Amino acid sequence: MMTRRAAIYARVSTEQQTTDNQLAELRQVAARMGWQVVGEFVDHAVSGAKGRDKRPEFDRLLKGIARREFDIVAA
């Protein structure tokens, strides 16, 4: 079986929050599943209600998906 290329996306709404726990969990899942993490995308202090134009890393992730740079996305 081919190793899956994974992208990780994490986001928090405020400057007081951190994505550290999200990223640690997602990296652990990827390792457990045997996925190769080929990209990490993190938006800090951006509401999930905002559009792609206000979430630059989410926009970059979606462009990578369109280019088939990843087989799977973990968020």
ABEGO torsion letter per residue (X at the ends): XBBBBBBBBBBBABAABBAAAAAAAAAAAAAAAGBBBABBBBBBGBBAABBAAABAAAAAAAAAAAAGABABBBX
